[in-house]
Amino acid sequence: MTASSGAPVEDLSGRRVVVAGVGVSGLAAADVLAERGARVVAVDGRDDAAHREAADVLGVLGVGVRLGPEATAALPDVDGATPDLVVTSPGWRPDAPVLTQAVRAGVPVWGDVELAWRLRPPGAAPWLCVTGTNGKTTTVRMLTSMLRAAGLRAEAIGNVGTPALHAVTAAEPLDVLAVELSSFQLHWSSSISPLASVCLNVAPDHLDWHGSMEGYRADKGRVYQHTQVACVYNVADPVTERLVRDADVVDGCRAVGFTLGVPDVSMLGVVDDVLADRAFVDNRATSAAELATLDDVAVAGGGVAAPHVVANALAAAALARAYGVPSGAVRDGLRTMVPERHRITTVGESGGVRWVDDSKATNTHAAEASLTAFDPVVWVAGGLAKGATFDELVAAHARRLRGVVLIGVDREPLRSALERHAPDVRVVEVEPTDTGAMVMRRAVRVAAGLARPGDTVLLAPACASMDQFVDYKERGEKFAAAVREHVAGGEG
């Protein structure tokens, strides 16, 4: 199946373009633009060794580079004239002076994925697009595995995997692309026309960047614009269905739901332990296709068929089925997928206690999904709260908490919520130390003392990691290493 060819490839020859940012996406954009004959100036507020090295690379390509705070204080000229176009990296806030001045001057602002879409050659691989507050990467990886199990040449691109610009300009043709899109990327996108698209869920996140929940929700909804075959929504999250209803789609595009319950017509769902499709089958009013089992989902989910992992699998299956993937490939894709680390992954078992790493749960919505999967739980949580509140999360899961181990430098918001809503749950705080490894050793030792046979010790911090770790990956690695030490020592 192929997507409609759409508009011809954008002619950028001779156009004056400013690229905002010289990170991975900025480098790719400046490279591609220069190769196509654009006159390019790249700017970045940082002026360190890494960015100067990037500037040297771009200089060889004929791209002008301006670094430092003064370079981003205003919209720069290109060859003495106002630019014709600004291409921005995803991390740049909409209120950055370069971008606000471009908008006021009527200069188009594109994100990196918008540029990639406009540079697709005729007959290029269609896009299957995924966004949502949580679960994007897992869903895209599941989808890519399903597509490949069907014998298709498929890549994961966008906010994960191969940069979108590299994928669409590669010499080796692909059949289909699984595209993860962040709300930042969607904000600056206007012409993308996916073959099928999904917004997995919408919960408060990045509100400082988007300005409001309404702005964040609207940007998530952009994933459905111009969709050709199927807009996939989460039956359990009415916001996603409203976003589908509000979208301007291609005539004939269908709304397809996914649910953890028994599916209605034009939905995918679960019947007993079977993932069932009542959307992409003949006679869907009276029949369904068996796609996979919960055991298959558990393989893809690191040994756990948690509710949110099942939901991700259903969403991925809906996109794959919209493309025409047979049911057997959905099953085979789940069975052959290698689980991603730090996403609800079992890292050890000892003395009847399971140890689970979900360090990727960096906000309350993600932690909510993770906590729902286990009972009872010794919860390892904390980090940088980013202004979040935890009352609803703690109140909803207080009954399943055996104990809580608090880590991080910003413990007060979570501590206060626990005092209000889980006063009988034992809470032990691990004081900040010099190294993340020591923090996790102490956290594991404390958690082991709280846990009983049949419990799960769950690292689902509900907070960012940069207070004590480089990122969530390092936090998860240190936790897993501490668990391995604990299990090897026979302390279970």
JOKA-V974003 format. One record per backbone hydrogen bond with DSSP energy under -0.5 kcal/mol. NH is the residue of the N-H (numbers start at 1). CO is the residue of the C=O. If there is no record, write none. Layout:
nh: (NH NH)
co: (CO CO)
This chain:
nh: (10 12 14 15 17 17 18 19 19 20 20 21 21 27 28 29 30 31 32 33 34 35 36 37 38 39 40 41 42 43 44 52 53 54 55 56 57 58 59 60 61 62 63 64 66 68 71 72 72 73 78 81 83 84 85 86 87 88 88 89 92 96 98 99 100 101 102 103 104 105 106 107 108 108 110 111 112 115 116 117 118 119 119 120 124 126 128 129 129 130 131 133 139 140 141 142 143 144 145 146 147 148 149 150 150 151 152 154 155 157 157 158 159 159 162 167 168 169 170 170 173 175 176 177 178 179 179 180 180 181 181 186 187 188 188 189 195 196 197 198 199 200 200 209 210 211 216 217 218 219 220 221 222 222 223 224 225 226 227 228 229 230 231 232 232 233 235 235 237 240 241 242 243 244 245 246 247 247 249 250 253 254 256 256 257 258 259 266 267 268 269 270 271 272 274 275 276 276 277 278 278 284 286 287 289 291 291 292 294 297 298 299 300 301 302 303 304 304 306 309 310 311 312 313 314 315 316 317 318 319 320 321 322 323 324 324 325 329 330 331 332 333 334 335 336 337 339 343 345 346 347 348 350 353 354 355 356 356 357 358 358 360 361 362 367 368 369 370 371 372 373 373 374 376 377 378 379 379 380 380 381 381 382 384 385 388 394 395 396 397 397 398 400 401 402 402 403 404 405 406 406 407 410 415 416 417 418 419 420 421 422 425 426 428 430 431 439 440 441 442 443 444 445 446 447 448 449 450 451 454 455 456 457 458 458 459 459 460 460 462 463 464 468 469 475 476 477 478 479 480 481 482 483 484 485 486 487 488 489 490 491)
co: (118 10 37 12 15 39 85 17 41 18 87 19 43 23 24 25 26 27 28 29 30 31 32 34 33 15 38 17 64 19 66 48 49 50 51 52 53 54 55 56 57 59 58 40 42 44 68 68 69 70 81 78 76 16 16 108 18 86 110 20 89 93 72 96 96 97 98 99 100 101 103 102 84 106 86 188 88 111 112 113 114 115 116 117 121 175 177 127 196 179 198 201 135 136 137 138 139 140 141 142 143 144 145 146 147 148 147 152 176 155 178 162 157 180 156 163 164 165 166 167 171 153 153 126 155 128 177 157 178 130 179 182 183 184 185 186 127 127 230 129 232 131 198 206 206 207 212 213 214 215 216 217 218 219 220 221 222 248 224 194 195 195 254 197 230 256 233 258 234 237 237 238 239 240 241 242 243 244 247 227 250 229 231 254 266 233 268 278 264 257 276 261 274 270 271 292 269 274 289 267 276 281 283 283 277 275 289 275 273 293 294 295 296 297 299 298 298 301 304 306 306 307 308 309 310 311 312 313 314 315 316 317 318 319 320 321 320 326 326 327 328 329 330 331 332 333 337 340 357 302 355 355 353 350 455 348 354 457 345 356 459 342 358 360 363 364 365 366 367 368 369 370 371 400 400 456 377 403 378 458 379 405 461 464 383 385 390 391 392 393 394 394 397 398 377 400 377 426 379 404 428 381 383 411 412 413 414 415 416 417 418 422 402 404 406 429 435 436 437 438 439 440 441 442 443 444 445 446 447 352 452 376 354 378 456 356 457 380 458 361 361 384 465 465 471 472 473 474 475 476 477 478 479 480 481 482 483 484 485 487 486)
